[in-house]
Amino acid sequence: MSIVYVVIDTESEGFVGKERENACAWCVGALLKAGTWFATAGDLIPDAAACARHYEKGTFSVYWNGLDKMDKNHKRTFTKLATVVLGRQLAADGRPIELVRQAGVWRMWRGGGGRGVAAFDAANPAHVSEVLRVFFTAEVVSCGIVVCVCDPLARTVEVAEEHYAVYRPSAEHKASAAARAVHGLDEATLQKGRDVSELHARLMLLLEKYPRAVFAAHFAQHDWAVLIEGIDNRLVNMVQGGQYDEEAARLMALRRELRNPSRWTCTWQRCVLHGSRLAANRLTNYQLPTVYEAVTSTSLAGHHNALTDAYACAVILCRLLGCSDADVRRAYIKDTHPQTDDRQ
């Protein structure tokens, strides 16, 4: 019986599980741009000058992690400062932050006010948490998918279809300059992108077409988390808008499938466990370009293009399965630099 692998790679902006750090980095950048960083930070932020230097050098994470060695309260203070600055900026733009309590949980309100609406309170942890979720969670900006059909008996893998698209960030999204430097998608390209709902619709169609499909990704934890975040944010928006219809039900079903561990395989983890299948010598690391070069004896050109990386992951998966990667490599060589959306 053939096994279908949906090999997927996502490029994203934001930091899954690191929303507070992302919020604070944005805050520093906004205040430096406005020329008010030092006056605003004052005594709240330890060594504000060092913080600014790290931000400008692109090493803010080093500074952020170092705060743990001083006092974890610094991080909480920093987070409140970041959300207060965000609130003031939006209020100046005529878009004040308002929250509404639903089922015991505070949610962002975008309907122009209503019963239960409260002004944003930086001293309320629930308020801060919700603002961070809406404004600073990661969003998918591009996705590459390569559907591979594996025949275990013949030890072959064939490419059945491929897809690639760029997705437009939400209006509230705070751009990550560091992420854009990596994936190379500029503002003009992203604004021409598709709505992320089209990615979710694509995944639904693939699961309908291949009910037993297994999702494969290199460091799958990242791709899984970004996809789930995108679905969760859409579901919250639907509930806030009073919408719970067939589309919401389909989204919930997709979420359940993606959260099922048996639906996923991680080539990074498998490489660590079965490195002997990849190269005679132990690899210095198991990052995608390193493993790909060990498998193919060629460097990975075009890394951080989502479709290129999905194909590279598929090649690695073939080696881990003990199958021929001839068809995957033919397709990879034919088309590894997509310029238009939705290749099939």
Wavefront OBJ file of the C-alpha trace (Angstrom):
o trace
v 0.000 0.000 0.000
v 1.343 3.416 -0.962
v 1.961 6.069 1.670
v 1.286 9.728 0.855
v 3.544 12.332 2.422
v 2.545 15.999 2.281
v 5.970 17.605 2.600
v 5.502 21.168 3.772
v 7.655 24.197 4.529
v 6.430 27.545 5.827
v 8.187 30.886 5.931
v 6.814 33.037 8.725
v 7.231 36.343 10.501
v 7.120 36.530 14.258
v 8.341 34.131 16.902
v 6.130 31.217 17.889
v 6.227 30.870 21.668
v 8.331 34.057 21.982
v 5.642 36.702 21.629
v 6.927 38.758 24.558
v 10.410 38.994 23.066
v 8.984 39.957 19.681
v 6.749 42.592 21.278
v 9.672 44.115 23.155
v 11.925 44.125 20.099
v 9.196 45.924 18.152
v 8.805 48.412 21.001
v 12.530 49.259 20.989
v 12.482 49.765 17.227
v 9.387 51.977 17.338
v 10.804 54.176 20.101
v 14.250 54.418 18.493
v 12.599 55.474 15.238
v 10.584 58.091 17.122
v 13.702 59.235 18.981
v 12.081 58.670 22.379
v 13.584 55.327 23.444
v 15.831 56.610 26.232
v 13.243 59.058 27.576
v 10.533 56.377 27.629
v 12.592 53.457 28.927
v 14.073 55.538 31.761
v 14.812 53.398 34.795
v 12.340 50.699 33.716
v 14.768 48.896 31.417
v 18.201 47.843 32.725
v 20.986 49.354 30.614
v 18.753 50.832 27.917
v 21.841 51.779 25.884
v 22.948 48.139 25.636
v 19.417 47.159 24.660
v 19.425 49.703 21.818
v 22.831 48.516 20.596
v 21.667 44.888 20.488
v 18.533 45.861 18.590
v 20.529 47.781 15.983
v 23.018 44.906 15.624
v 20.239 42.332 15.231
v 21.203 40.511 18.440
v 18.217 41.470 20.576
v 17.671 37.829 21.620
v 21.083 37.846 23.284
v 20.067 40.842 25.373
v 16.602 39.405 26.088
v 17.960 36.068 27.301
v 20.504 37.877 29.433
v 17.707 39.562 31.397
v 17.026 36.218 33.099
v 20.408 36.473 34.814
v 19.396 39.791 36.358
v 15.779 39.490 37.407
v 12.768 37.982 35.624
v 10.745 41.033 36.736
v 12.674 43.017 34.117
v 10.991 40.958 31.390
v 7.543 41.576 32.823
v 8.252 45.315 33.084
v 9.578 45.371 29.533
v 6.475 43.574 28.240
v 4.148 46.085 29.882
v 6.152 48.954 28.401
v 5.899 47.409 24.927
v 2.142 46.952 25.090
v 1.591 50.445 26.516
v 3.596 51.938 23.628
v 1.534 49.897 21.178
v -1.686 51.091 22.808
v -0.651 54.737 22.611
v 0.346 54.425 18.976
v -2.960 52.845 18.001
v -4.919 55.399 20.020
v -3.075 58.180 18.162
v -4.086 56.480 14.908
v -7.709 56.412 16.032
v -7.650 52.659 16.724
v -7.584 52.273 20.524
v -7.198 48.756 21.909
v -10.418 47.438 23.393
v -11.082 44.028 24.861
v -14.243 42.069 25.560
v -14.648 39.265 28.082
v -16.073 36.113 26.475
v -16.479 32.834 28.352
v -14.174 34.122 31.075
v -11.393 35.060 28.635
v -10.430 38.515 27.385
v -10.485 38.819 23.585
v -9.596 41.652 21.234
v -12.702 43.528 20.109
v -12.810 44.781 16.536
v -16.508 45.503 16.255
v -16.406 49.117 17.442
v -17.481 48.559 21.035
v -20.264 46.730 22.775
v -21.304 45.113 26.017
v -18.395 44.038 28.197
v -15.811 46.138 26.356
v -12.926 47.394 28.497
v -10.032 49.726 27.818
v -6.669 48.009 27.580
v -4.992 47.740 30.985
v -1.259 46.990 30.925
v -1.438 45.894 34.573
v -3.909 43.121 33.707
v -1.986 39.957 32.674
v -4.998 38.681 30.719
v -5.121 41.932 28.736
v -1.401 41.798 28.009
v -1.589 38.145 26.949
v -4.414 38.796 24.491
v -2.762 41.859 22.964
v 0.422 39.834 22.440
v -1.568 37.032 20.806
v -3.251 39.348 18.328
v -0.375 41.647 17.475
v 2.782 39.607 17.902
v 2.186 35.938 17.095
v 3.792 34.434 13.999
v 2.011 34.499 10.649
v 2.638 32.392 7.553
v 3.937 34.570 4.710
v 4.688 31.783 2.220
v 4.203 28.051 2.009
v 5.577 25.326 -0.229
v 3.938 21.895 -0.472
v 5.216 18.801 -2.297
v 2.914 15.765 -2.276
v 4.970 12.558 -2.489
v 3.575 9.060 -3.031
v 5.825 6.394 -1.546
v 5.748 2.729 -2.627
v 7.538 0.862 0.182
v 7.827 -2.387 -1.795
v 9.303 -0.823 -4.939
v 11.259 1.654 -2.779
v 10.220 4.556 -4.982
v 8.809 8.005 -4.294
v 6.947 10.000 -6.942
v 5.837 13.639 -6.844
v 2.065 13.801 -7.317
v 1.610 17.587 -7.069
v 3.152 20.770 -5.732
v 1.850 24.113 -4.501
v 3.417 27.426 -3.605
v 1.891 30.747 -2.588
v 2.697 33.976 -0.762
v 0.253 35.097 1.932
v -0.678 38.601 2.978
v -0.111 39.440 6.696
v -3.045 40.755 8.710
v -3.463 44.492 9.207
v -2.324 44.240 12.848
v 0.804 42.267 12.008
v 4.097 43.842 13.068
v 6.697 43.187 10.393
v 9.903 41.431 11.410
v 12.871 42.973 9.606
v 15.065 40.036 10.607
v 12.602 37.516 9.159
v 12.238 39.468 5.913
v 16.000 39.553 5.524
v 15.927 35.744 5.667
v 12.986 34.871 3.395
v 13.465 37.827 1.033
v 9.779 38.720 0.684
v 9.344 42.480 0.763
v 6.282 44.518 1.701
v 5.127 44.995 -1.902
v 5.255 41.238 -2.577
v 3.436 40.372 0.652
v 0.642 42.875 0.062
v -0.061 41.154 -3.275
v -0.244 37.807 -1.502
v -3.288 35.670 -0.860
v -5.389 35.506 2.271
v -4.223 32.753 4.643
v -7.722 31.239 4.438
v -6.689 29.937 1.003
v -3.844 27.963 2.610
v -6.292 26.392 5.047
v -8.632 25.539 2.170
v -5.707 23.932 0.329
v -4.846 21.779 3.338
v -8.493 20.717 3.678
v -8.574 19.658 0.012
v -5.361 17.665 0.394
v -6.749 15.787 3.392
v -9.956 15.045 1.491
v -7.931 13.766 -1.460
v -5.406 11.863 0.659
v -7.254 10.872 3.872
v -4.283 8.936 5.295
v -1.635 11.494 4.354
v 1.280 12.141 6.695
v 2.689 15.679 6.929
v 6.467 15.864 6.781
v 8.659 18.863 7.560
v 12.204 19.572 8.629
v 11.835 20.705 12.248
v 8.106 20.042 12.075
v 7.451 21.702 15.438
v 7.825 25.123 13.804
v 5.567 24.462 10.810
v 2.955 22.778 13.009
v 2.905 25.667 15.490
v 2.642 28.407 12.835
v -0.199 26.628 11.048
v -2.103 26.072 14.296
v -1.634 29.724 15.315
v -3.080 30.893 12.008
v -6.125 28.646 12.415
v -6.629 29.682 16.045
v -6.534 33.379 15.186
v -9.126 32.919 12.445
v -11.389 30.945 14.791
v -11.155 33.643 17.488
v -12.057 36.304 14.921
v -15.043 34.242 13.779
v -16.337 33.852 17.336
v -15.878 37.557 18.038
v -17.802 38.364 14.895
v -20.653 36.068 15.906
v -19.779 33.658 13.091
v -19.824 29.938 13.749
v -20.875 28.259 10.545
v -19.798 25.420 8.275
v -16.484 27.146 7.517
v -15.660 27.405 11.236
v -16.562 23.742 11.685
v -14.245 22.784 8.818
v -11.471 24.847 10.382
v -11.955 23.042 13.688
v -11.772 19.697 11.875
v -8.534 20.774 10.149
v -7.124 21.880 13.494
v -7.888 18.465 15.016
v -6.140 16.689 12.160
v -3.052 18.904 12.301
v -2.802 18.488 16.078
v -2.779 14.689 15.733
v 0.865 13.568 16.327
v 0.378 10.546 14.063
v -0.193 12.959 11.167
v 3.365 14.305 11.367
v 6.915 13.153 10.813
v 9.913 15.375 11.475
v 12.944 14.809 9.251
v 15.188 16.719 11.658
v 14.319 14.352 14.508
v 14.665 11.317 12.271
v 18.042 12.541 11.051
v 19.274 12.857 14.624
v 18.067 9.320 15.413
v 19.163 7.719 12.142
v 22.133 9.798 11.063
v 23.918 6.712 9.753
v 21.429 6.552 6.876
v 22.512 9.990 5.717
v 26.291 10.046 5.774
v 29.230 7.917 6.791
v 30.460 10.565 9.216
v 28.489 12.283 11.940
v 27.169 15.656 10.758
v 28.200 18.884 12.484
v 24.506 19.823 12.705
v 21.182 18.676 11.267
v 19.984 21.901 9.692
v 18.289 21.519 6.311
v 21.218 22.738 4.122
v 23.726 20.571 6.010
v 21.664 17.396 5.712
v 20.765 18.081 2.086
v 24.419 18.498 1.162
v 25.304 15.277 2.988
v 22.622 13.403 1.042
v 23.225 14.873 -2.424
v 26.858 16.088 -2.288
v 25.590 19.438 -3.596
v 24.819 22.642 -1.722
v 21.208 23.761 -1.271
v 20.652 26.744 -3.560
v 17.754 29.054 -2.767
v 17.401 28.103 0.905
v 14.439 29.833 2.653
v 12.288 29.719 -0.444
v 9.398 27.622 0.884
v 9.043 25.387 -2.193
v 12.798 24.874 -2.494
v 12.994 23.843 1.152
v 9.986 21.535 0.809
v 11.706 19.735 -2.067
v 14.945 19.529 -0.104
v 13.020 18.020 2.814
v 11.428 15.496 0.428
v 14.873 14.417 -0.818
v 16.007 13.870 2.775
v 12.800 11.955 3.546
v 13.499 9.609 0.636
v 16.914 8.782 2.064
v 15.463 8.184 5.520
v 12.825 5.848 4.030
v 15.462 3.971 2.060
v 13.728 4.911 -1.197
v 14.977 6.308 -4.504
v 14.776 10.085 -4.708
v 15.167 10.182 -8.512
v 11.676 11.536 -9.246
v 11.831 14.070 -6.432
v 15.208 15.355 -7.616
v 14.011 15.590 -11.229
v 11.076 17.728 -10.105
v 13.333 19.725 -7.794
v 15.837 20.513 -10.546
v 13.030 21.383 -12.984
v 11.399 23.960 -10.736
v 13.013 25.146 -7.520
v 12.552 28.909 -7.840
v 8.806 29.684 -8.052
v 7.901 33.141 -9.301
v 4.135 32.691 -9.479
v 1.595 31.317 -7.031
v 0.044 27.867 -6.875
v 2.319 25.659 -8.984
v 0.694 22.304 -9.748
l 1 2 3 4 5 6 7 8 9 10 11 12 13 14 15 16 17 18 19 20 21 22 23 24 25 26 27 28 29 30 31 32 33 34 35 36 37 38 39 40 41 42 43 44 45 46 47 48 49 50 51 52 53 54 55 56 57 58 59 60 61 62 63 64 65 66 67 68 69 70 71 72 73 74 75 76 77 78 79 80 81 82 83 84 85 86 87 88 89 90 91 92 93 94 95 96 97 98 99 100 101 102 103 104 105 106 107 108 109 110 111 112 113 114 115 116 117 118 119 120 121 122 123 124 125 126 127 128 129 130 131 132 133 134 135 136 137 138 139 140 141 142 143 144 145 146 147 148 149 150 151 152 153 154 155 156 157 158 159 160 161 162 163 164 165 166 167 168 169 170 171 172 173 174 175 176 177 178 179 180 181 182 183 184 185 186 187 188 189 190 191 192 193 194 195 196 197 198 199 200 201 202 203 204 205 206 207 208 209 210 211 212 213 214 215 216 217 218 219 220 221 222 223 224 225 226 227 228 229 230 231 232 233 234 235 236 237 238 239 240 241 242 243 244 245 246 247 248 249 250 251 252 253 254 255 256 257 258 259 260 261 262 263 264 265 266 267 268 269 270 271 272 273 274 275 276 277 278 279 280 281 282 283 284 285 286 287 288 289 290 291 292 293 294 295 296 297 298 299 300 301 302 303 304 305 306 307 308 309 310 311 312 313 314 315 316 317 318 319 320 321 322 323 324 325 326 327 328 329 330 331 332 333 334 335 336 337 338 339 340 341 342 343 344
